[in-house]
Amino acid sequence: MVSAAEAAFYLDAFKKVQATRYLNGVGLVLVIYDWIILLERESRTVWKTRWSWTKGIYYNNRIMTIIGLIIAYI
């Protein structure tokens, strides 16, 4: 049998995990929203430039952020 203290501990942990998942979902939505509103500007400025380390780091940051948020949300 689980004591009241243990039950309270597990309930508190569950609430914190659930809150973390909600916040990760909010972050994911904000990143997708950012992509949508900046897509036109990015296509005019970044896509037309030649490849460089800076452009590679930029794309790595854009892609890894959304992948990390998706993994954290799952």
Predicted model as a PDB file, atoms N, CA, C, CB and O in Angstrom, pLDDT in the B-factor column:
MODEL        1                                                                  
ATOM      1  N   MET A   1       0.843  -1.174   0.000  1.00 75.00           N  
ATOM      2  CA  MET A   1       0.000   0.000   0.000  1.00 75.00           C  
ATOM      3  C   MET A   1       0.891   1.241   0.000  1.00 75.00           C  
ATOM      4  CB  MET A   1      -0.961  -0.004   1.219  1.00 75.00           C  
ATOM      5  O   MET A   1       1.948   1.263   0.631  1.00 75.00           O  
ATOM      6  N   VAL A   2       0.457   2.248  -0.701  1.00 77.00           N  
ATOM      7  CA  VAL A   2       1.203   3.498  -0.800  1.00 77.00           C  
ATOM      8  C   VAL A   2       0.741   4.443   0.302  1.00 77.00           C  
ATOM      9  CB  VAL A   2       1.020   4.149  -2.198  1.00 77.00           C  
ATOM     10  O   VAL A   2      -0.456   4.625   0.526  1.00 77.00           O  
ATOM     11  N   SER A   3       1.704   5.033   0.976  1.00 88.00           N  
ATOM     12  CA  SER A   3       1.346   5.969   2.048  1.00 88.00           C  
ATOM     13  C   SER A   3       0.859   7.285   1.445  1.00 88.00           C  
ATOM     14  CB  SER A   3       2.558   6.219   2.993  1.00 88.00           C  
ATOM     15  O   SER A   3       1.033   7.542   0.254  1.00 88.00           O  
ATOM     16  N   ALA A   4       0.259   8.092   2.275  1.00 88.00           N  
ATOM     17  CA  ALA A   4      -0.267   9.385   1.819  1.00 88.00           C  
ATOM     18  C   ALA A   4       0.861  10.300   1.353  1.00 88.00           C  
ATOM     19  CB  ALA A   4      -1.068  10.067   2.941  1.00 88.00           C  
ATOM     20  O   ALA A   4       0.698  11.050   0.391  1.00 88.00           O  
ATOM     21  N   ALA A   5       2.006  10.239   2.033  1.00 88.00           N  
ATOM     22  CA  ALA A   5       3.144  11.076   1.648  1.00 88.00           C  
ATOM     23  C   ALA A   5       3.680  10.665   0.277  1.00 88.00           C  
ATOM     24  CB  ALA A   5       4.261  10.985   2.705  1.00 88.00           C  
ATOM     25  O   ALA A   5       4.012  11.519  -0.545  1.00 88.00           O  
ATOM     26  N   GLU A   6       3.764   9.354   0.034  1.00 91.00           N  
ATOM     27  CA  GLU A   6       4.240   8.886  -1.262  1.00 91.00           C  
ATOM     28  C   GLU A   6       3.253   9.247  -2.362  1.00 91.00           C  
ATOM     29  CB  GLU A   6       4.471   7.374  -1.235  1.00 91.00           C  
ATOM     30  O   GLU A   6       3.655   9.657  -3.451  1.00 91.00           O  
ATOM     31  N   ALA A   7       1.982   9.097  -2.085  1.00 88.00           N  
ATOM     32  CA  ALA A   7       0.956   9.448  -3.064  1.00 88.00           C  
ATOM     33  C   ALA A   7       1.023  10.931  -3.414  1.00 88.00           C  
ATOM     34  CB  ALA A   7      -0.437   9.093  -2.530  1.00 88.00           C  
ATOM     35  O   ALA A   7       0.907  11.304  -4.581  1.00 88.00           O  
ATOM     36  N   ALA A   8       1.211  11.772  -2.401  1.00 90.00           N  
ATOM     37  CA  ALA A   8       1.327  13.215  -2.627  1.00 90.00           C  
ATOM     38  C   ALA A   8       2.575  13.520  -3.452  1.00 90.00           C  
ATOM     39  CB  ALA A   8       1.372  13.978  -1.282  1.00 90.00           C  
ATOM     40  O   ALA A   8       2.546  14.378  -4.334  1.00 90.00           O  
ATOM     41  N   PHE A   9       3.676  12.811  -3.162  1.00 92.00           N  
ATOM     42  CA  PHE A   9       4.918  13.010  -3.913  1.00 92.00           C  
ATOM     43  C   PHE A   9       4.717  12.660  -5.381  1.00 92.00           C  
ATOM     44  CB  PHE A   9       6.056  12.162  -3.317  1.00 92.00           C  
ATOM     45  O   PHE A   9       5.106  13.433  -6.257  1.00 92.00           O  
ATOM     46  N   TYR A  10       4.118  11.514  -5.661  1.00 91.00           N  
ATOM     47  CA  TYR A  10       3.910  11.079  -7.043  1.00 91.00           C  
ATOM     48  C   TYR A  10       2.923  11.989  -7.777  1.00 91.00           C  
ATOM     49  CB  TYR A  10       3.406   9.635  -7.070  1.00 91.00           C  
ATOM     50  O   TYR A  10       3.102  12.267  -8.963  1.00 91.00           O  
ATOM     51  N   LEU A  11       1.904  12.443  -7.092  1.00 91.00           N  
ATOM     52  CA  LEU A  11       0.951  13.355  -7.698  1.00 91.00           C  
ATOM     53  C   LEU A  11       1.620  14.677  -8.054  1.00 91.00           C  
ATOM     54  CB  LEU A  11      -0.229  13.593  -6.759  1.00 91.00           C  
ATOM     55  O   LEU A  11       1.374  15.230  -9.126  1.00 91.00           O  
ATOM     56  N   ASP A  12       2.462  15.184  -7.162  1.00 92.00           N  
ATOM     57  CA  ASP A  12       3.190  16.414  -7.424  1.00 92.00           C  
ATOM     58  C   ASP A  12       4.144  16.236  -8.605  1.00 92.00           C  
ATOM     59  CB  ASP A  12       3.961  16.855  -6.176  1.00 92.00           C  
ATOM     60  O   ASP A  12       4.247  17.121  -9.455  1.00 92.00           O  
ATOM     61  N   ALA A  13       4.834  15.110  -8.663  1.00 92.00           N  
ATOM     62  CA  ALA A  13       5.756  14.837  -9.775  1.00 92.00           C  
ATOM     63  C   ALA A  13       4.991  14.751 -11.091  1.00 92.00           C  
ATOM     64  CB  ALA A  13       6.540  13.526  -9.528  1.00 92.00           C  
ATOM     65  O   ALA A  13       5.443  15.276 -12.109  1.00 92.00           O  
ATOM     66  N   PHE A  14       3.832  14.089 -11.074  1.00 92.00           N  
ATOM     67  CA  PHE A  14       3.021  13.979 -12.275  1.00 92.00           C  
ATOM     68  C   PHE A  14       2.572  15.349 -12.765  1.00 92.00           C  
ATOM     69  CB  PHE A  14       1.812  13.094 -12.016  1.00 92.00           C  
ATOM     70  O   PHE A  14       2.605  15.615 -13.966  1.00 92.00           O  
ATOM     71  N   LYS A  15       2.159  16.212 -11.863  1.00 93.00           N  
ATOM     72  CA  LYS A  15       1.728  17.565 -12.230  1.00 93.00           C  
ATOM     73  C   LYS A  15       2.873  18.353 -12.851  1.00 93.00           C  
ATOM     74  CB  LYS A  15       1.185  18.308 -11.004  1.00 93.00           C  
ATOM     75  O   LYS A  15       2.669  19.089 -13.816  1.00 93.00           O  
ATOM     76  N   LYS A  16       4.079  18.205 -12.300  1.00 92.00           N  
ATOM     77  CA  LYS A  16       5.234  18.918 -12.840  1.00 92.00           C  
ATOM     78  C   LYS A  16       5.597  18.412 -14.234  1.00 92.00           C  
ATOM     79  CB  LYS A  16       6.432  18.772 -11.903  1.00 92.00           C  
ATOM     80  O   LYS A  16       5.938  19.202 -15.114  1.00 92.00           O  
ATOM     81  N   VAL A  17       5.524  17.110 -14.432  1.00 89.00           N  
ATOM     82  CA  VAL A  17       5.808  16.546 -15.755  1.00 89.00           C  
ATOM     83  C   VAL A  17       4.774  17.035 -16.760  1.00 89.00           C  
ATOM     84  CB  VAL A  17       5.821  14.997 -15.705  1.00 89.00           C  
ATOM     85  O   VAL A  17       5.120  17.390 -17.887  1.00 89.00           O  
ATOM     86  N   GLN A  18       3.529  17.055 -16.364  1.00 90.00           N  
ATOM     87  CA  GLN A  18       2.468  17.510 -17.252  1.00 90.00           C  
ATOM     88  C   GLN A  18       2.639  18.988 -17.590  1.00 90.00           C  
ATOM     89  CB  GLN A  18       1.097  17.266 -16.615  1.00 90.00           C  
ATOM     90  O   GLN A  18       2.439  19.381 -18.740  1.00 90.00           O  
ATOM     91  N   ALA A  19       3.001  19.802 -16.624  1.00 91.00           N  
ATOM     92  CA  ALA A  19       3.235  21.223 -16.879  1.00 91.00           C  
ATOM     93  C   ALA A  19       4.409  21.408 -17.832  1.00 91.00           C  
ATOM     94  CB  ALA A  19       3.494  21.976 -15.560  1.00 91.00           C  
ATOM     95  O   ALA A  19       4.373  22.280 -18.700  1.00 91.00           O  
ATOM     96  N   THR A  20       5.446  20.598 -17.677  1.00 88.00           N  
ATOM     97  CA  THR A  20       6.597  20.674 -18.571  1.00 88.00           C  
ATOM     98  C   THR A  20       6.201  20.318 -19.994  1.00 88.00           C  
ATOM     99  CB  THR A  20       7.714  19.748 -18.088  1.00 88.00           C  
ATOM    100  O   THR A  20       6.645  20.968 -20.941  1.00 88.00           O  
ATOM    101  N   ARG A  21       5.378  19.305 -20.157  1.00 88.00           N  
ATOM    102  CA  ARG A  21       4.909  18.929 -21.495  1.00 88.00           C  
ATOM    103  C   ARG A  21       4.084  20.046 -22.122  1.00 88.00           C  
ATOM    104  CB  ARG A  21       4.080  17.641 -21.431  1.00 88.00           C  
ATOM    105  O   ARG A  21       4.225  20.323 -23.313  1.00 88.00           O  
ATOM    106  N   TYR A  22       3.225  20.690 -21.336  1.00 90.00           N  
ATOM    107  CA  TYR A  22       2.431  21.801 -21.856  1.00 90.00           C  
ATOM    108  C   TYR A  22       3.346  22.948 -22.308  1.00 90.00           C  
ATOM    109  CB  TYR A  22       1.431  22.299 -20.783  1.00 90.00           C  
ATOM    110  O   TYR A  22       3.143  23.524 -23.378  1.00 90.00           O  
ATOM    111  N   LEU A  23       4.332  23.269 -21.506  1.00 90.00           N  
ATOM    112  CA  LEU A  23       5.242  24.352 -21.867  1.00 90.00           C  
ATOM    113  C   LEU A  23       6.072  24.005 -23.098  1.00 90.00           C  
ATOM    114  CB  LEU A  23       6.160  24.676 -20.700  1.00 90.00           C  
ATOM    115  O   LEU A  23       6.352  24.880 -23.917  1.00 90.00           O  
ATOM    116  N   ASN A  24       6.469  22.745 -23.240  1.00 87.00           N  
ATOM    117  CA  ASN A  24       7.164  22.329 -24.454  1.00 87.00           C  
ATOM    118  C   ASN A  24       6.252  22.470 -25.671  1.00 87.00           C  
ATOM    119  CB  ASN A  24       7.656  20.878 -24.321  1.00 87.00           C  
ATOM    120  O   ASN A  24       6.702  22.873 -26.744  1.00 87.00           O  
ATOM    121  N   GLY A  25       4.986  22.143 -25.506  1.00 87.00           N  
ATOM    122  CA  GLY A  25       4.024  22.318 -26.595  1.00 87.00           C  
ATOM    123  C   GLY A  25       3.872  23.780 -26.984  1.00 87.00           C  
ATOM    124  O   GLY A  25       3.785  24.108 -28.167  1.00 87.00           O  
ATOM    125  N   VAL A  26       3.839  24.653 -25.991  1.00 91.00           N  
ATOM    126  CA  VAL A  26       3.766  26.096 -26.255  1.00 91.00           C  
ATOM    127  C   VAL A  26       5.007  26.550 -27.008  1.00 91.00           C  
ATOM    128  CB  VAL A  26       3.617  26.892 -24.936  1.00 91.00           C  
ATOM    129  O   VAL A  26       4.906  27.316 -27.966  1.00 91.00           O  
ATOM    130  N   GLY A  27       6.173  26.085 -26.583  1.00 88.00           N  
ATOM    131  CA  GLY A  27       7.411  26.435 -27.281  1.00 88.00           C  
ATOM    132  C   GLY A  27       7.402  25.964 -28.725  1.00 88.00           C  
ATOM    133  O   GLY A  27       7.839  26.690 -29.618  1.00 88.00           O  
ATOM    134  N   LEU A  28       6.912  24.766 -28.959  1.00 88.00           N  
ATOM    135  CA  LEU A  28       6.830  24.224 -30.310  1.00 88.00           C  
ATOM    136  C   LEU A  28       5.904  25.073 -31.177  1.00 88.00           C  
ATOM    137  CB  LEU A  28       6.343  22.770 -30.277  1.00 88.00           C  
ATOM    138  O   LEU A  28       6.230  25.366 -32.327  1.00 88.00           O  
ATOM    139  N   VAL A  29       4.773  25.462 -30.645  1.00 91.00           N  
ATOM    140  CA  VAL A  29       3.839  26.310 -31.399  1.00 91.00           C  
ATOM    141  C   VAL A  29       4.474  27.659 -31.715  1.00 91.00           C  
ATOM    142  CB  VAL A  29       2.528  26.514 -30.607  1.00 91.00           C  
ATOM    143  O   VAL A  29       4.313  28.173 -32.822  1.00 91.00           O  
ATOM    144  N   LEU A  30       5.185  28.233 -30.767  1.00 92.00           N  
ATOM    145  CA  LEU A  30       5.831  29.525 -31.006  1.00 92.00           C  
ATOM    146  C   LEU A  30       6.920  29.430 -32.072  1.00 92.00           C  
ATOM    147  CB  LEU A  30       6.424  30.062 -29.709  1.00 92.00           C  
ATOM    148  O   LEU A  30       7.071  30.343 -32.884  1.00 92.00           O  
ATOM    149  N   VAL A  31       7.675  28.342 -32.076  1.00 89.00           N  
ATOM    150  CA  VAL A  31       8.715  28.168 -33.101  1.00 89.00           C  
ATOM    151  C   VAL A  31       8.080  28.021 -34.482  1.00 89.00           C  
ATOM    152  CB  VAL A  31       9.596  26.931 -32.783  1.00 89.00           C  
ATOM    153  O   VAL A  31       8.555  28.614 -35.450  1.00 89.00           O  
ATOM    154  N   ILE A  32       7.019  27.241 -34.573  1.00 90.00           N  
ATOM    155  CA  ILE A  32       6.329  27.080 -35.856  1.00 90.00           C  
ATOM    156  C   ILE A  32       5.730  28.409 -36.310  1.00 90.00           C  
ATOM    157  CB  ILE A  32       5.226  26.005 -35.749  1.00 90.00           C  
ATOM    158  O   ILE A  32       5.800  28.745 -37.492  1.00 90.00           O  
ATOM    159  N   TYR A  33       5.150  29.157 -35.396  1.00 94.00           N  
ATOM    160  CA  TYR A  33       4.610  30.479 -35.724  1.00 94.00           C  
ATOM    161  C   TYR A  33       5.725  31.396 -36.229  1.00 94.00           C  
ATOM    162  CB  TYR A  33       3.913  31.107 -34.491  1.00 94.00           C  
ATOM    163  O   TYR A  33       5.531  32.125 -37.201  1.00 94.00           O  
ATOM    164  N   ASP A  34       6.871  31.366 -35.587  1.00 91.00           N  
ATOM    165  CA  ASP A  34       8.021  32.159 -36.013  1.00 91.00           C  
ATOM    166  C   ASP A  34       8.432  31.777 -37.432  1.00 91.00           C  
ATOM    167  CB  ASP A  34       9.202  31.969 -35.043  1.00 91.00           C  
ATOM    168  O   ASP A  34       8.704  32.649 -38.257  1.00 91.00           O  
ATOM    169  N   TRP A  35       8.477  30.490 -37.714  1.00 89.00           N  
ATOM    170  CA  TRP A  35       8.822  30.038 -39.068  1.00 89.00           C  
ATOM    171  C   TRP A  35       7.837  30.576 -40.091  1.00 89.00           C  
ATOM    172  CB  TRP A  35       8.856  28.507 -39.134  1.00 89.00           C  
ATOM    173  O   TRP A  35       8.238  31.034 -41.161  1.00 89.00           O  
ATOM    174  N   ILE A  36       6.555  30.525 -39.771  1.00 92.00           N  
ATOM    175  CA  ILE A  36       5.530  30.956 -40.720  1.00 92.00           C  
ATOM    176  C   ILE A  36       5.636  32.447 -41.009  1.00 92.00           C  
ATOM    177  CB  ILE A  36       4.139  30.626 -40.186  1.00 92.00           C  
ATOM    178  O   ILE A  36       5.585  32.852 -42.170  1.00 92.00           O  
ATOM    179  N   ILE A  37       5.782  33.273 -39.973  1.00 94.00           N  
ATOM    180  CA  ILE A  37       5.792  34.717 -40.212  1.00 94.00           C  
ATOM    181  C   ILE A  37       7.105  35.201 -40.824  1.00 94.00           C  
ATOM    182  CB  ILE A  37       5.534  35.454 -38.915  1.00 94.00           C  
ATOM    183  O   ILE A  37       7.136  36.263 -41.445  1.00 94.00           O  
ATOM    184  N   LEU A  38       8.186  34.445 -40.660  1.00 90.00           N  
ATOM    185  CA  LEU A  38       9.474  34.872 -41.216  1.00 90.00           C  
ATOM    186  C   LEU A  38       9.865  34.138 -42.495  1.00 90.00           C  
ATOM    187  CB  LEU A  38      10.551  34.678 -40.192  1.00 90.00           C  
ATOM    188  O   LEU A  38      10.953  34.370 -43.021  1.00 90.00           O  
ATOM    189  N   LEU A  39       9.016  33.267 -43.001  1.00 89.00           N  
ATOM    190  CA  LEU A  39       9.359  32.468 -44.168  1.00 89.00           C  
ATOM    191  C   LEU A  39       9.645  33.333 -45.389  1.00 89.00           C  
ATOM    192  CB  LEU A  39       8.241  31.496 -44.477  1.00 89.00           C  
ATOM    193  O   LEU A  39      10.617  33.082 -46.101  1.00 89.00           O  
ATOM    194  N   GLU A  40       8.833  34.332 -45.642  1.00 91.00           N  
ATOM    195  CA  GLU A  40       9.056  35.192 -46.804  1.00 91.00           C  
ATOM    196  C   GLU A  40      10.375  35.956 -46.696  1.00 91.00           C  
ATOM    197  CB  GLU A  40       7.897  36.176 -46.959  1.00 91.00           C  
ATOM    198  O   GLU A  40      11.145  36.016 -47.655  1.00 91.00           O  
ATOM    199  N   ARG A  41      10.628  36.535 -45.533  1.00 91.00           N  
ATOM    200  CA  ARG A  41      11.871  37.292 -45.330  1.00 91.00           C  
ATOM    201  C   ARG A  41      13.085  36.370 -45.438  1.00 91.00           C  
ATOM    202  CB  ARG A  41      11.859  37.999 -43.954  1.00 91.00           C  
ATOM    203  O   ARG A  41      14.103  36.736 -46.026  1.00 91.00           O  
ATOM    204  N   GLU A  42      12.970  35.185 -44.870  1.00 88.00           N  
ATOM    205  CA  GLU A  42      14.077  34.224 -44.944  1.00 88.00           C  
ATOM    206  C   GLU A  42      14.336  33.808 -46.387  1.00 88.00           C  
ATOM    207  CB  GLU A  42      13.776  32.984 -44.081  1.00 88.00           C  
ATOM    208  O   GLU A  42      15.491  33.653 -46.785  1.00 88.00           O  
ATOM    209  N   SER A  43      13.278  33.623 -47.178  1.00 88.00           N  
ATOM    210  CA  SER A  43      13.463  33.223 -48.569  1.00 88.00           C  
ATOM    211  C   SER A  43      14.139  34.319 -49.379  1.00 88.00           C  
ATOM    212  CB  SER A  43      12.125  32.864 -49.196  1.00 88.00           C  
ATOM    213  O   SER A  43      14.892  34.024 -50.308  1.00 88.00           O  
ATOM    214  N   ARG A  44      13.883  35.575 -49.044  1.00 89.00           N  
ATOM    215  CA  ARG A  44      14.525  36.678 -49.771  1.00 89.00           C  
ATOM    216  C   ARG A  44      15.966  36.906 -49.361  1.00 89.00           C  
ATOM    217  CB  ARG A  44      13.751  37.946 -49.564  1.00 89.00           C  
ATOM    218  O   ARG A  44      16.783  37.318 -50.185  1.00 89.00           O  
ATOM    219  N   THR A  45      16.292  36.648 -48.116  1.00 87.00           N  
ATOM    220  CA  THR A  45      17.628  36.996 -47.637  1.00 87.00           C  
ATOM    221  C   THR A  45      18.560  35.799 -47.482  1.00 87.00           C  
ATOM    222  CB  THR A  45      17.518  37.702 -46.327  1.00 87.00           C  
ATOM    223  O   THR A  45      19.687  35.836 -47.975  1.00 87.00           O  
ATOM    224  N   VAL A  46      18.127  34.763 -46.826  1.00 86.00           N  
ATOM    225  CA  VAL A  46      19.020  33.648 -46.491  1.00 86.00           C  
ATOM    226  C   VAL A  46      19.125  32.642 -47.626  1.00 86.00           C  
ATOM    227  CB  VAL A  46      18.538  32.947 -45.231  1.00 86.00           C  
ATOM    228  O   VAL A  46      20.223  32.181 -47.940  1.00 86.00           O  
ATOM    229  N   TRP A  47      18.020  32.298 -48.237  1.00 84.00           N  
ATOM    230  CA  TRP A  47      18.023  31.237 -49.241  1.00 84.00           C  
ATOM    231  C   TRP A  47      18.856  31.591 -50.467  1.00 84.00           C  
ATOM    232  CB  TRP A  47      16.608  30.928 -49.664  1.00 84.00           C  
ATOM    233  O   TRP A  47      19.418  30.701 -51.105  1.00 84.00           O  
ATOM    234  N   LYS A  48      18.945  32.866 -50.803  1.00 88.00           N  
ATOM    235  CA  LYS A  48      19.638  33.280 -52.033  1.00 88.00           C  
ATOM    236  C   LYS A  48      21.141  33.468 -51.850  1.00 88.00           C  
ATOM    237  CB  LYS A  48      19.039  34.565 -52.545  1.00 88.00           C  
ATOM    238  O   LYS A  48      21.862  33.648 -52.831  1.00 88.00           O  
ATOM    239  N   THR A  49      21.616  33.432 -50.628  1.00 88.00           N  
ATOM    240  CA  THR A  49      23.052  33.611 -50.402  1.00 88.00           C  
ATOM    241  C   THR A  49      23.781  32.290 -50.617  1.00 88.00           C  
ATOM    242  CB  THR A  49      23.322  34.152 -48.976  1.00 88.00           C  
ATOM    243  O   THR A  49      23.182  31.215 -50.574  1.00 88.00           O  
ATOM    244  N   ARG A  50      25.091  32.397 -50.849  1.00 91.00           N  
ATOM    245  CA  ARG A  50      25.875  31.169 -51.036  1.00 91.00           C  
ATOM    246  C   ARG A  50      26.083  30.513 -49.680  1.00 91.00           C  
ATOM    247  CB  ARG A  50      27.249  31.468 -51.725  1.00 91.00           C  
ATOM    248  O   ARG A  50      25.961  31.148 -48.632  1.00 91.00           O  
ATOM    249  N   TRP A  51      26.402  29.224 -49.731  1.00 92.00           N  
ATOM    250  CA  TRP A  51      26.591  28.471 -48.490  1.00 92.00           C  
ATOM    251  C   TRP A  51      27.851  28.921 -47.771  1.00 92.00           C  
ATOM    252  CB  TRP A  51      26.659  26.968 -48.776  1.00 92.00           C  
ATOM    253  O   TRP A  51      28.897  29.124 -48.389  1.00 92.00           O  
ATOM    254  N   SER A  52      27.738  29.074 -46.474  1.00 92.00           N  
ATOM    255  CA  SER A  52      28.872  29.445 -45.625  1.00 92.00           C  
ATOM    256  C   SER A  52      28.660  28.783 -44.266  1.00 92.00           C  
ATOM    257  CB  SER A  52      29.008  31.017 -45.485  1.00 92.00           C  
ATOM    258  O   SER A  52      27.623  28.172 -44.008  1.00 92.00           O  
ATOM    259  N   TRP A  53      29.669  28.919 -43.404  1.00 94.00           N  
ATOM    260  CA  TRP A  53      29.542  28.374 -42.056  1.00 94.00           C  
ATOM    261  C   TRP A  53      28.381  29.038 -41.313  1.00 94.00           C  
ATOM    262  CB  TRP A  53      30.853  28.562 -41.274  1.00 94.00           C  
ATOM    263  O   TRP A  53      27.641  28.386 -40.577  1.00 94.00           O  
ATOM    264  N   THR A  54      28.245  30.312 -41.517  1.00 91.00           N  
ATOM    265  CA  THR A  54      27.184  31.046 -40.838  1.00 91.00           C  
ATOM    266  C   THR A  54      25.806  30.542 -41.263  1.00 91.00           C  
ATOM    267  CB  THR A  54      27.308  32.543 -41.125  1.00 91.00           C  
ATOM    268  O   THR A  54      24.924  30.363 -40.423  1.00 91.00           O  
ATOM    269  N   LYS A  55      25.623  30.315 -42.544  1.00 91.00           N  
ATOM    270  CA  LYS A  55      24.350  29.808 -43.041  1.00 91.00           C  
ATOM    271  C   LYS A  55      24.096  28.390 -42.529  1.00 91.00           C  
ATOM    272  CB  LYS A  55      24.328  29.833 -44.577  1.00 91.00           C  
ATOM    273  O   LYS A  55      22.964  28.043 -42.192  1.00 91.00           O  
ATOM    274  N   GLY A  56      25.143  27.579 -42.471  1.00 92.00           N  
ATOM    275  CA  GLY A  56      25.008  26.227 -41.940  1.00 92.00           C  
ATOM    276  C   GLY A  56      24.613  26.220 -40.473  1.00 92.00           C  
ATOM    277  O   GLY A  56      23.763  25.434 -40.056  1.00 92.00           O  
ATOM    278  N   ILE A  57      25.230  27.095 -39.692  1.00 94.00           N  
ATOM    279  CA  ILE A  57      24.887  27.206 -38.277  1.00 94.00           C  
ATOM    280  C   ILE A  57      23.455  27.710 -38.115  1.00 94.00           C  
ATOM    281  CB  ILE A  57      25.872  28.145 -37.553  1.00 94.00           C  
ATOM    282  O   ILE A  57      22.722  27.251 -37.239  1.00 94.00           O  
ATOM    283  N   TYR A  58      23.065  28.653 -38.963  1.00 89.00           N  
ATOM    284  CA  TYR A  58      21.693  29.181 -38.919  1.00 89.00           C  
ATOM    285  C   TYR A  58      20.687  28.065 -39.156  1.00 89.00           C  
ATOM    286  CB  TYR A  58      21.502  30.300 -39.970  1.00 89.00           C  
ATOM    287  O   TYR A  58      19.736  27.913 -38.390  1.00 89.00           O  
ATOM    288  N   TYR A  59      20.891  27.276 -40.221  1.00 90.00           N  
ATOM    289  CA  TYR A  59      19.952  26.184 -40.508  1.00 90.00           C  
ATOM    290  C   TYR A  59      20.003  25.089 -39.450  1.00 90.00           C  
ATOM    291  CB  TYR A  59      20.248  25.586 -41.875  1.00 90.00           C  
ATOM    292  O   TYR A  59      18.972  24.514 -39.103  1.00 90.00           O  
ATOM    293  N   ASN A  60      21.179  24.801 -38.942  1.00 93.00           N  
ATOM    294  CA  ASN A  60      21.295  23.815 -37.871  1.00 93.00           C  
ATOM    295  C   ASN A  60      20.484  24.260 -36.654  1.00 93.00           C  
ATOM    296  CB  ASN A  60      22.777  23.603 -37.483  1.00 93.00           C  
ATOM    297  O   ASN A  60      19.775  23.459 -36.045  1.00 93.00           O  
ATOM    298  N   ASN A  61      20.593  25.519 -36.312  1.00 90.00           N  
ATOM    299  CA  ASN A  61      19.848  26.054 -35.172  1.00 90.00           C  
ATOM    300  C   ASN A  61      18.344  25.981 -35.416  1.00 90.00           C  
ATOM    301  CB  ASN A  61      20.265  27.503 -34.893  1.00 90.00           C  
ATOM    302  O   ASN A  61      17.588  25.605 -34.519  1.00 90.00           O  
ATOM    303  N   ARG A  62      17.910  26.332 -36.607  1.00 88.00           N  
ATOM    304  CA  ARG A  62      16.481  26.309 -36.922  1.00 88.00           C  
ATOM    305  C   ARG A  62      15.919  24.888 -36.848  1.00 88.00           C  
ATOM    306  CB  ARG A  62      16.236  26.901 -38.317  1.00 88.00           C  
ATOM    307  O   ARG A  62      14.854  24.660 -36.273  1.00 88.00           O  
ATOM    308  N   ILE A  63      16.644  23.942 -37.434  1.00 89.00           N  
ATOM    309  CA  ILE A  63      16.144  22.572 -37.514  1.00 89.00           C  
ATOM    310  C   ILE A  63      16.267  21.856 -36.171  1.00 89.00           C  
ATOM    311  CB  ILE A  63      16.899  21.795 -38.591  1.00 89.00           C  
ATOM    312  O   ILE A  63      15.333  21.175 -35.747  1.00 89.00           O  
ATOM    313  N   MET A  64      17.401  22.000 -35.502  1.00 91.00           N  
ATOM    314  CA  MET A  64      17.604  21.288 -34.241  1.00 91.00           C  
ATOM    315  C   MET A  64      16.667  21.796 -33.147  1.00 91.00           C  
ATOM    316  CB  MET A  64      19.053  21.427 -33.788  1.00 91.00           C  
ATOM    317  O   MET A  64      16.291  21.034 -32.256  1.00 91.00           O  
ATOM    318  N   THR A  65      16.290  23.057 -33.204  1.00 88.00           N  
ATOM    319  CA  THR A  65      15.353  23.592 -32.213  1.00 88.00           C  
ATOM    320  C   THR A  65      14.012  22.893 -32.309  1.00 88.00           C  
ATOM    321  CB  THR A  65      15.173  25.101 -32.398  1.00 88.00           C  
ATOM    322  O   THR A  65      13.465  22.447 -31.300  1.00 88.00           O  
ATOM    323  N   ILE A  66      13.485  22.796 -33.510  1.00 87.00           N  
ATOM    324  CA  ILE A  66      12.172  22.161 -33.655  1.00 87.00           C  
ATOM    325  C   ILE A  66      12.248  20.662 -33.387  1.00 87.00           C  
ATOM    326  CB  ILE A  66      11.612  22.411 -35.056  1.00 87.00           C  
ATOM    327  O   ILE A  66      11.319  20.096 -32.810  1.00 87.00           O  
ATOM    328  N   ILE A  67      13.336  20.008 -33.794  1.00 89.00           N  
ATOM    329  CA  ILE A  67      13.490  18.575 -33.509  1.00 89.00           C  
ATOM    330  C   ILE A  67      13.573  18.354 -31.996  1.00 89.00           C  
ATOM    331  CB  ILE A  67      14.759  18.003 -34.215  1.00 89.00           C  
ATOM    332  O   ILE A  67      12.939  17.443 -31.463  1.00 89.00           O  
ATOM    333  N   GLY A  68      14.343  19.174 -31.319  1.00 87.00           N  
ATOM    334  CA  GLY A  68      14.451  19.050 -29.860  1.00 87.00           C  
ATOM    335  C   GLY A  68      13.125  19.261 -29.152  1.00 87.00           C  
ATOM    336  O   GLY A  68      12.810  18.549 -28.198  1.00 87.00           O  
ATOM    337  N   LEU A  69      12.345  20.234 -29.611  1.00 83.00           N  
ATOM    338  CA  LEU A  69      11.043  20.479 -28.995  1.00 83.00           C  
ATOM    339  C   LEU A  69      10.071  19.337 -29.267  1.00 83.00           C  
ATOM    340  CB  LEU A  69      10.458  21.792 -29.502  1.00 83.00           C  
ATOM    341  O   LEU A  69       9.274  18.985 -28.398  1.00 83.00           O  
ATOM    342  N   ILE A  70      10.126  18.757 -30.461  1.00 84.00           N  
ATOM    343  CA  ILE A  70       9.252  17.632 -30.771  1.00 84.00           C  
ATOM    344  C   ILE A  70       9.621  16.430 -29.898  1.00 84.00           C  
ATOM    345  CB  ILE A  70       9.346  17.265 -32.273  1.00 84.00           C  
ATOM    346  O   ILE A  70       8.742  15.761 -29.356  1.00 84.00           O  
ATOM    347  N   ILE A  71      10.905  16.162 -29.767  1.00 86.00           N  
ATOM    348  CA  ILE A  71      11.347  15.040 -28.930  1.00 86.00           C  
ATOM    349  C   ILE A  71      10.956  15.274 -27.471  1.00 86.00           C  
ATOM    350  CB  ILE A  71      12.877  14.843 -29.048  1.00 86.00           C  
ATOM    351  O   ILE A  71      10.501  14.353 -26.793  1.00 86.00           O  
ATOM    352  N   ALA A  72      11.130  16.484 -26.998  1.00 81.00           N  
ATOM    353  CA  ALA A  72      10.769  16.791 -25.606  1.00 81.00           C  
ATOM    354  C   ALA A  72       9.269  16.691 -25.381  1.00 81.00           C  
ATOM    355  CB  ALA A  72      11.254  18.188 -25.225  1.00 81.00           C  
ATOM    356  O   ALA A  72       8.832  16.339 -24.286  1.00 81.00           O  
ATOM    357  N   TYR A  73       8.475  16.997 -26.402  1.00 75.00           N  
ATOM    358  CA  TYR A  73       7.034  16.939 -26.245  1.00 75.00           C  
ATOM    359  C   TYR A  73       6.519  15.509 -26.217  1.00 75.00           C  
ATOM    360  CB  TYR A  73       6.365  17.703 -27.353  1.00 75.00           C  
ATOM    361  O   TYR A  73       5.527  15.205 -25.555  1.00 75.00           O  
ATOM    362  N   ILE A  74       7.207  14.636 -26.946  1.00 76.00           N  
ATOM    363  CA  ILE A  74       6.785  13.229 -27.005  1.00 76.00           C  
ATOM    364  C   ILE A  74       7.090  12.602 -25.714  1.00 76.00           C  
ATOM    365  CB  ILE A  74       7.460  12.462 -28.142  1.00 76.00           C  
ATOM    366  O   ILE A  74       6.823  11.415 -25.526  1.00 76.00           O  
TER     367      ILE A  74                                                      
ENDMDL                                                                          
END                                                                             
